Amino acid sequence: MSQENVEIVRRWIDAFNRRDFEGIREVIDINFDFCSAVEQKTYRGIGGLVEYRDEVDALIEGFHTEEDRFLKVGEDRVLHLYRVLGRGAGSGVPVSRHNAIIWRLRNGKLLKAQVYLDQREALEAVGLSE
């Protein structure tokens, strides 16, 4: 099940990077919560994710992730370590930062995502270290 969970997270990331909300809808639970560390806000369901992506696009042009690494954490969690890339909207200043998300799954669907701006903090949250 753990490898299947990693593939579900990969599908979400691919769909989010492409703004494919139907693809996202296929992999999220009806009670899905996305907790953003930047905005200190929780986005609920597909409507919340559309709002979140619009907010990201307003801040970062060409937003995408690279250097994606996945760590299986038990049967129902996946730790996603990645780098955000893009350019500041309006300013054109390059954006490059390492973030992390702890994903929780239920019955083969994504239930919750908690974003961390510090990868070490995320590793500690799941009981790991670098």
C-alpha positions as CSV (number, residue, x, y, z in Angstrom):
1,M,0.0,0.0,0.0
2,S,2.8,2.4,0.8
3,Q,4.1,2.5,-2.8
4,E,0.6,3.0,-4.1
5,N,0.3,6.0,-1.7
6,V,3.5,7.5,-3.2
7,E,2.0,7.1,-6.7
8,I,-1.2,8.9,-5.6
9,V,0.9,11.8,-4.3
10,R,2.8,11.9,-7.6
11,R,-0.5,12.0,-9.5
12,W,-1.7,15.0,-7.4
13,I,1.6,16.9,-7.9
14,D,1.5,16.3,-11.7
15,A,-2.1,17.4,-11.8
16,F,-1.4,20.5,-9.6
17,N,1.6,21.6,-11.7
18,R,-0.7,21.3,-14.9
19,R,-3.7,23.0,-13.2
20,D,-5.6,19.8,-13.9
21,F,-8.3,20.0,-11.3
22,E,-10.2,17.0,-12.6
23,G,-7.1,15.0,-12.2
24,I,-6.8,16.3,-8.6
25,R,-10.4,15.5,-7.9
26,E,-9.7,11.9,-8.8
27,V,-7.1,11.4,-6.0
28,I,-8.6,13.5,-3.1
29,D,-11.0,12.5,-0.4
30,I,-14.3,14.4,-0.2
31,N,-13.0,15.9,3.1
32,F,-9.6,16.9,1.8
33,D,-7.7,19.7,3.6
34,F,-4.6,21.4,2.3
35,C,-2.8,23.4,5.1
36,S,-0.5,26.0,3.7
37,A,2.4,27.2,5.8
38,V,2.8,30.4,3.7
39,E,-0.7,31.7,4.1
40,Q,-1.3,29.9,7.4
41,K,-4.6,28.9,5.9
42,T,-6.5,25.6,5.3
43,Y,-8.0,25.1,1.9
44,R,-10.9,22.6,1.7
45,G,-11.8,20.4,-1.1
46,I,-11.4,21.0,-4.8
47,G,-12.8,24.6,-4.5
48,G,-10.1,25.4,-1.9
49,L,-7.4,24.0,-4.2
50,V,-8.6,26.1,-7.1
51,E,-8.4,29.2,-4.8
52,Y,-4.9,28.1,-3.5
53,R,-3.6,27.6,-7.0
54,D,-4.9,31.0,-8.1
55,E,-3.2,32.6,-5.1
56,V,0.1,30.8,-5.9
57,D,-0.1,31.9,-9.5
58,A,-0.7,35.5,-8.4
59,L,2.6,35.4,-6.5
60,I,4.8,33.1,-8.5
61,E,4.9,33.0,-12.3
62,G,5.9,29.6,-13.8
63,F,5.4,27.8,-10.4
64,H,6.4,24.2,-10.5
65,T,8.3,21.7,-8.3
66,E,11.5,19.9,-8.9
67,E,13.8,17.5,-7.0
68,D,10.8,15.7,-5.7
69,R,11.6,13.0,-3.2
70,F,9.1,10.7,-1.4
71,L,9.5,8.9,1.9
72,K,6.9,6.4,2.9
73,V,5.9,7.0,6.5
74,G,3.8,4.2,7.9
75,E,0.8,2.9,6.1
76,D,-1.1,6.2,5.7
77,R,1.5,9.0,5.2
78,V,4.0,10.1,2.6
79,L,6.6,12.8,3.1
80,H,7.2,14.8,0.0
81,L,10.5,16.8,-0.1
82,Y,10.8,19.2,-3.1
83,R,12.0,22.5,-4.5
84,V,9.6,25.2,-5.6
85,L,10.8,27.1,-8.7
86,G,9.4,30.1,-10.6
87,R,9.6,33.9,-10.7
88,G,8.1,36.5,-8.6
89,A,4.9,37.8,-10.3
90,G,5.6,41.3,-11.4
91,S,9.2,41.5,-10.1
92,G,10.6,38.6,-12.2
93,V,12.9,37.7,-9.3
94,P,13.8,34.0,-9.3
95,V,12.1,31.9,-6.7
96,S,13.8,28.8,-5.4
97,R,13.1,27.2,-2.1
98,H,13.0,23.8,-0.5
99,N,9.7,22.9,1.1
100,A,8.0,19.7,2.3
101,I,4.5,18.3,2.6
102,I,3.3,15.5,4.8
103,W,0.4,13.8,3.1
104,R,-2.1,11.7,4.9
105,L,-4.2,9.2,3.0
106,R,-7.4,7.2,3.7
107,N,-8.8,4.4,1.6
108,G,-6.5,5.3,-1.4
109,K,-7.4,9.0,-1.4
110,L,-5.5,12.0,-0.1
111,L,-7.1,13.3,3.1
112,K,-4.8,16.0,4.3
113,A,-1.7,17.8,3.3
114,Q,0.5,19.9,5.7
115,V,3.0,22.1,4.0
116,Y,6.3,22.9,5.8
117,L,8.7,25.7,4.8
118,D,11.6,23.8,6.5
119,Q,12.3,20.3,5.4
120,R,14.1,19.5,8.7
121,E,10.9,20.4,10.6
122,A,8.9,18.1,8.4
123,L,11.4,15.2,8.8
124,E,11.2,15.7,12.6
125,A,7.4,15.8,12.5
126,V,7.4,12.3,11.1
127,G,10.1,11.0,13.4
128,L,13.0,11.1,10.9
129,S,16.2,13.1,10.5
130,E,18.3,13.9,7.5
